[in-house]
Amino acid sequence: MKNVTARQKYINPFRPHFERSSAIAWMVVACLMVLEMLLPNAPTLILAGLALICMGAAVPWVRAWLSLLHMRDRMNHREVSILPFSEARKHFDPNHSRTWLGWGFNWNLDESQLAREVVLADPTKITQAEALDSPGQSWLHGVGADEQPIYLPVVDEHTLIIAMTRWGKTVLYRLLIAQAANRGEAVFVFDPKGDSGLREACEQACRDAGKKLLVFHPGFPATSVRLDPLKNFDDSSEVASRVSALLGRGSRDATFTAFAFMQMVNVVNGMLLAGKRPTLVAIKRYLDGGLEILLVEAITAYCKRVFQDGWEQGLETYRRRVIGRRKKRPDESDGPMLLSAEEEAQALMAFYRENIASNQSSPEIDGLIATVEHPAEHRSKMLTSLMPVLTKLTSGALARLLSTDLTDPGDTRVVTDAARIIEQQQVIYIGLNALGNEDVANAIGEILLADLAAVCGSRYNYAKDRKIVSIFVDEAPEILNSELIKLLNKGGGAGFRLTLATQTVSDIVARLGDSAMAEKVMGNIANFIFGRVTATESQEYFCERLPRVPIKTLVHSRSVTSPTLDPLSYSTSQGETLQTTLEAPIEPPMLGCLPKLHFFALIGSRFVKGRIPVVVPDAS
């Protein structure tokens, strides 16, 4: 009896309809009884009773038959749900506490057991969809009896989406961005490729939310907003950190990075002392042969602060000393000689050291003097990794896009920054044009993320009203750096919620060059959404994170023994053993079988199977 109960739990929806024959037989007999009632002198009451008995006997068989048909129909269902935005809005949480992902069901013990039985009955049911246009195995979603809306909690938790190309990440982003904009959140969308579909998704979300979309795109500078990545900082070292974060990560590169960081700190300190706003163009100009000019401006500004009017008269003595040491050229006239920037800097350095440094020294000027007096040839060699980065970020149209000049009356494009976007709860699409120039795109993305990390730190320390800030990063490994890791690690406390998308887990490891650093990134992720993934490492990574469930396996055994050589003397035995083992709810290859827009998700500790609707604009 125990074995019979165990067998009943092993359901194979693709088996023949055994119940159909019994159901039809009982119903035919019931119909014959009814027909016999039409004959003359027929025992009507007896035949009616027998007909009722036959119909009653057919009911459980019909119910089991229809249940199998319904299950099979669910498993063969491949329709994609296309919803106008007005219909999709009905599923949005009115309390703005949840994000709708689509429809699905909790994948629990029963679903895990049924899926295993399907695979055991027909191993081709987990044939992975290697082709991009393959429809996938729709039976995986039919395992669940009832669909319910699947929601992601709106909290300061991060989400990782992993799926192969053309699975439907843009469709999912369209749904998530629309709800974030509808909730009135500040939204940042980083798109390294510059996908037109993702930009259209942002435009549609803004139209539906009554907002104006801000677009930053180096490929279309005429219509792009100007975005200053150095606008928000509390200390000069923050500016240097943002640029130095773009440099190499190797042991040899550490020396060059440290030197570049020190030089940039000195330059930024000098600019602030001179009353100038640090920009990428200005920093590059000063490091690229303008250090003496900056030193003159910084010392002059400092002297005006510590001395009264007329202090310039005392500077003339030091200027004459410099002129006296200069050799007169044959073609030079006997009139008054003008000092070059280098000579003016020498005069001011001497004036500063003899009149100010002893009692009113400035650490900022001391650092800038050390930079100026550093051997130029050695400084140039040590900055060989920094100057190419600055060149990437200040070449062509980027000079005005990333280094904003508010005093330029000829440039009427919108000027903004991360702090302003968050304060005004705007939506910005940042296309990086990686297909046009991958190196420049990566540099732009990384420095803009560094600016966001600075704003995050300021909000964490000072902001009282920490509204959720949604950051969506497509092709996340392309711009994955220390600043993005900082946002993942500490951004939750400032209300920053990140959603990252990539193709495989290996992309993250390859970008960081260290599996330990990759695990640090993954350890900050609370929600995992896996679409169709054929990479074995990614499949195993996801399944290893799932809670184990008891899976029952029915093992058949047979044996034949013969104690003698007599062929008629033998004994046989046959048995069945029900084994229970703790296993992952799904097999790793099942992730490679998913149809487009279907996913498995681990939301906190809840494991679900779901499908995503395609949200389209209303016909009007």
N, C-alpha and C positions, 0 to 999 in steps of 0.2 A: 504493500500500500504506500509505503514511503517513497519507493522508486517511481510509482505512478504519479505522485504529486510533483516529484522533481521533473519528470518528463513534461508535465503540463507547463512548466515555466520556460521551456525551450521552444520558442516560437520562431518559425521560419516563414516570413510573409511571402516568400517566393516558391513555396511548395505547391503541389497540386491542390485543387479545391476538394478535399475529401468529404467535407460536409455537404457539398452540393448534391451528391447522389442520394444521400439519406434524406435531405430536405425535399428533393423533388419526389422521391418515392413516397414519403408520407403524405405529401400534398396530392399526388396522383390518387392514392388510395382514398383520401378524404373526398376527392371529386367523384370517384366511382361510387362511393356510398351515397353521395347526393343524387347522382344520376339514377341509382337503383330505387331511390325513393319515388321516382316518377313512374315506376312500373306499377301495374294494377296489383292490388292485394299485397303490396310490399309492407313489411313491418317498419312503419315510418319512425316510430320512437326509437327502435333499436338501431336503425341505420343512422338516425340523427346523432344518437349518442356515440356510435362508432366513429362518425365523421368528426365529431368534436374531439374525441380521443386522438384520432390521427392528426388533426390540426394542432392539438396541444403537443403531440410528440414531435411535430415538425418545427415548432417554434424555436427550441434551443439550437437546432441544426441551421435554421435560416438565420438566426442571430449570429452564430459563429461564422457562417458563410459571408454575410454582409459585413461583419467586422473585418474579415480578411480582405474583402474587396475594398473597404474604406482605407485600410492600412496600405494596401498596394497602390491605391489611387494617390494617397498622400506621398508615397515614396516615388511615384512617377511624375509628380507635379513639378514643372519647370518654369512656370509662368513668373515673369518679373513684374512686380507691382510698380506701376507708374502713377504718381500722385501729383495733381496740381498743388501749388503751394497752399492754397486756401484749404484743401483737404488735409494736407500734412500738418498745418497749423493746429488742427483739432487735437492732434496727438501731443502737442507741446504742453509741458507742465505749466498750468496757470500760476503756480506758486514759485516758479523759477528755481526750483530746488533739484530738478532732475533734467537730464538730457536724453531725448528719445533717440534710440539707435535703430529701431525697426521692430520686427516681430520675431518671437522665438519662444523658447521654453528652457526650463532648468534641466540640465543633463545630469540625471541622478543615477541610482543603481539600476533601475529598470531599463532605462535607455542604454546604459553601458552593456548590460547583459544581452539585450536584444540585438545591439549592433554586433556584438561578438558572434552571436548565433548566425546572423546574416552572412558574416564573413566566413564562418566555418562551413556553411552550406554552399557558398559560392565565392571562392577567393577572388574572382574577377570583379567583385563589388568594391574592391579597394585598389583597382588599377589607377595609378596616378595619372592626372591630366597633364601630360608633358606639353601638349600644344596649347598656345595661348587662347585659341578659339574653341577649345574643347568644352563641351557643356558640363562636364564633371558628373559626379554621382549624386543625383538629387535625392536618393533614398535616405541619405544621412539626415535630412531635415524631416523626412516623414516618420522617423522614429518617434518623435514627440506626438502625443495624442492631441494636444490642444495648444494653439499659439496664443501668446499674450504679448502685449507691448513690452519691449526690453528697454530699461532706462539705466543711464549712467548717472551716479550722484554728482551734483554740482558742488564740489568741495575743492579744497586746495590739494588735489591728488593728480598725479601725472598719468598719462595714457600713452601706450606704445602700440602702433598699428604696423603689423608686418604682413606683407602680401606681395606676390609677384606682380610684375608690370601688367597693366590692363585688367587687373582683377576688379577694380572699382574704388580705389582709394580716393579719387577725386569726387566720386558720388557721395562717399561717406563724409568727406570734408565739407561738401556742399550742405549736407544736413546739419553737421555740427556747427559750422560757421553761421548758418541761418539762425539757429537757436541762440548762439552766443550774442549775436547782434540784436536779436529780439529781446533778450534779457537786459539790454542796455550796457553790456560789458565793453571795455576797451579790447579790441581784437587786433592782433598782429599776425599776418600770414606771410611766412617766408617760403618762397618758391624758387629754388635754385635754377630750375629749368625754364621758368617763365611760361608755364602751361596756360594756354588761353582758356581752357576749361575751368581751371581753378580761379582765374581772374573773373570770369563770367559768374562763377559761383559767389564770389565776393560782391560783385555788382548787384546780383539778384538779391542777396541777403540785405544789402544796404537799401535797395528800393523798397523791399518789404518792411524794413524797420524804420523807414523814413529818415535815413542817414545819407550823408555824402561820402562816397568812397575816396580815400586818399590812395594814390598809386605812385610808388617809387619804382622806376625801371630805367636802368642805364641805357637800354636799347632804344628808348623813346624819351630822350631828355627834354624835348620841347613840351611834352604834356606831363612830365613827371614833377612831383613835389620835390622841394629841396629838403634834405634830411641831414641834420648836423649831429654826427655821432659823438662829438666832444663837447656838446652843450652842457650836459649835466655831470658835474663832479663836485666833490667836497674837498679834494686835495689834489695837488699837482701830480702826485704819484699815481692817481687813478688814470689820468690821461696817458701817462707813460705805460701803464700796465695794459691798457687797451691795445696800443700799437704793438708792444713787445709780445703780447699774446699771439700775434700772427707769425712770429718767428719760429725757427726750428725747435724741436723738443729733444734732440740728442744731447749726449754729454759734452761733445765739442761745441754744439750750438749754445749750451748754457753760458759759456764764457762770453760769447758775442752778445747774447741776449742781455746778460747782466750789464755789460758795458753800454749797450744801446739804451737800456733802461735808465742808467745813471745820466747819460748825456741828455736824454729827453726830459728828465726831471729838471736838470739845470736850465734847459732852454725854456721849458714851460714856466718855471719860477721867474726867469728873467722877463718873459712876456707879461706875466701877471704884475710884476713889479713896475713894468713900463706902461701898464694900463691897457694892454692889448689882449684880445680874446684869442685863446689858442684854437687854431684850426689846422687841419692837415697840410694845407698849402703853406701856411706860415711856418709851421715846424720844419717842413722840408726846405723852404727857402733859407731859413737861418742855418740849418745843418749843412746846407749845400753851398757854403761860402759866405754866409751873412752873419756869422757869430760876432764879429767885431761891431757890426752895426747894432745888433741887439744889446751888446755890452754897453755901448755908448748910451743907448736909450734907457737902459736899466739904471746905470749909475747916475745919469742926469736926473731921472725921476726920483731916485733915492735922495740925492743931494737937495733937491727942491723940498723934500719932505723934512730933512733934518737941519737945513740951513735957512737963514733968512734971505731975502732978496739981495742980490749983489754978490753972491758967492762965486759967480762966474769970473769975477775979476782976479780972484786968486788962482784960477785955472790957467791964466795966460802964461805964468812962469813955467808951468809944466809943458805947455805947448811949445814955448821957445826952446826948452831943453830938447824936445823931440826934433824940432827943426834943426837945432844945432848939430845933432848927431847924423842928420841926413846929408848925404853927399849931393852936391849940386850938379845937375846934368848940364852938359855943354849948351844945350838949346834952351835952358831955363833963363828967364829974365830976372832982373834985379828987383822987381816989384814984390809986393806982399805974396807970400807963398801960402797956398791952401793945403790943409792937412787931409790926407787920405783917411778912410774909415779906420784902417789899422793904426795909423799914427794917432788919431784922435782917441782910440781905445787905449793906447799906451799912455797918453797923457792923463786920461781919466783914471786908469789903474794906479798910476803913481800918486795922483791927487787923493784917491780913496785910501791907499795904504798909509799915507803920511798924515792925513787929516781926519780920517773916519775910523779906520779899522781898529785902532787901539782902544776906543771907548764906545763906539756906536756901530760896530761891524754888522753886516747883514749876511746871514748864512746863504741866502739866495745869490747874492753878488759873489760871495766867496766861491760858491760852486760854479757859477758861470765863468769867473776868471780862470778856475782850474780847467774848464772845458776849452777856453780860448787858448790858454798857454800849453795845452797838451800838444805834443808833436803832431803836426797836421797829417803827415804821411801815415803814422801809426793810427791816428783817429780815423782816417779814411779807410784803412784796411779793416779796422774793427767794426766799422759801420757798413761793411759790404752786404750784410744780410738785411739791414734795416732800410737802406736807401731804395732797393728794388720794391719793397713793400709800399713805401711812401709814394714811389713813382706810380705804382699800380692804382693807388687811391686818389691820385691828383692829376691823372693824365686826361686830356680831352675834356669831354663834358663832365666827367666826375669832379673836376676842379671846382665847378660851381654847384654841383649837386650835393657834395659832401662837405664842402667848405663854404658855408653860406656867408654872403656879404649883404647885410641889411641896408648898407648905404648906397647900393647900386640901383639907381632909379630906372635903369633899362631892363632890369629883370623883375618881372611881375609875377613869377611863379610863387606858389604857396611855400612858405618856410615853416617848418615844424620840427619837433624833436620828440623823443620817447615820452618825456615827462608831460608834455602838453597833450599828446595823444591820450595818455592815460587819464589825465585830469578832465579832459573834455569827452572821454568815453567814445572815441572815434574808432573807425575801422580802417586799417591800412594794409594794402597788398604790396608786398616787397618782392618784385621779380628781379632775380639776380643775373639773368642772361648767361647761365653757365654754358649753354651750348655755343655761345659766341666767344666767350673767353672764360674758361673754367677757373684759372688762377685768380683773375680779378674778381670773379663772382664769389669765390670762397673768401677772399679777403674782405669784401664788402659785408658779406653775411656775418663773418666772425666779429668785425668791429661794431656792427649794429647790435649784435647780441651782447657784446661787452657793455655798450651803452645801456641796454636794458638791465643788465646785471647791476650797474651802478644805481639806476633808478630803483631797482628792487631793494638794494641795501638802504637807500634813503627812506623808502616807504617802511621798511622793517623797523628802522630806528625812530622815525618821527611821525609817520602817518597814523592818524586816529581812525579814520574810516578806510579800511582796507577792502575795497570792492574787488571782486574777482577780475583778473586780467587774463584773457585767453590768448595763448601763443600757439600757433599751429606752424609746424616746421615740416615741409615735405622734403624728401631726400635728406633726412637729418644728418647722416654721416658726412655730407659734403661740407657742413659748417660746424661740425662737432668739435669744440675746443674747451679749454678750461672754463671759460665764461658760461658756456651752456651747461657744463657740469655743475657749476656754481648755482645756476638757476634751478637745476633739478634738485640739488641738495638742500638749498636754503630758500628757494623761491616760495615754497608753500606757506611759510610764515608771513610773507608779505602779500599773500593772495594771488600769486602767480600760478596759473595752471597750464602746463605744457602738454601738447599732443604732438608726438613725433611719429613720422612714417618712414619706413624703409622697406627694402626687399627681403633682407635676411639679417640674422643676428651676426653673421660673419662680417657684414659690412661695417658694423660698429667696431668689432675687434680689429679689423684691418685699418680703420681710420686712426684708432688710438695706438695701435701697435703693441698692445699689452692686454692680455685677457683679464688681468686683475683690474685694470682701469675700466674695461668694458663691463665687468661685473659690478663695479661701483656705479656705473650709469644705470644698469638694469636694476640694481638694488633700490634705486629711488623711484622706480615705476610701480604704481599700485594696480593699474588696470592694463591687461594685455588683450588685444584684439588681433587674432590671427586669421587671415583669409587663406586663399590657396597658396601654399608654400611647398615647394618641391625640394628645397635644400634639406638634406638629412640632419645637419647640425641644428637648424632652426626648429625642425619638427621635434627632435629629441629634447631640445631646451624647453619648449612649451609643455610637453608631456611630463617632463620631470617636475615641473612646478605644480602640477595638478594634484589634488588630494586623492589618495588611493581608495579604491572601493573593492568590496569582496566580489569576485567573479567566480561563478560556479561553472564547473566543467564536468561533463558526464563521460567517464572513461569506461569503455567496454574491454573485457578481457576474455579470452578463450584459451583453453589448453587441452591437449590430448597426450596421454602417457600410456606406455605399454611396458609393464614390468618384465615380460618374457618375450621370447621370439615368436610366440603364438600370435598370429594376426587377429585371432578372435578374442584375445585377452587384452583388454585396454580399458581405460577410464577417461572420461571427458568432464570438463567443468566450464562453466560460463558465468560471468559476473559483471556487474555494473557498480562503479564507484563514483560517488558524487564528491568531487574535490572543490575546495574553496581556497582561493589565493587572492591576496591583495595586489591589485594591479592598477595601472592608470585607466581612467574612464574611457579613453580612446587609444587606438593604436596610432603611432606616429604617421604611418602612410595615409591615414584618413585626412590629414591636413592637405595632402596633395591631391585629394579627390574632390575637394569642395567646388561647387559651381561658382560662377561669378556672383558677387554680391552676397555670398554666404560666408559665415564666419563662426568660429569658436571663440569665446571670450571668457577670460578669468577676471571678473569684476570684484575686486577685493578677494574674498574667499568663495564667491559664488561662480560656478561654472555653468555657462549657458551656450546654447546653439541658436543662432539667429540668422536673419536675412535682412538686407537693407533695401528700402524702397528708393526708386529714382524720383526725386522731386523736380518738377518742371514748372516754369512760370505759368500762371493762369492764362487762359485763352484771351482774356480781355487785355 
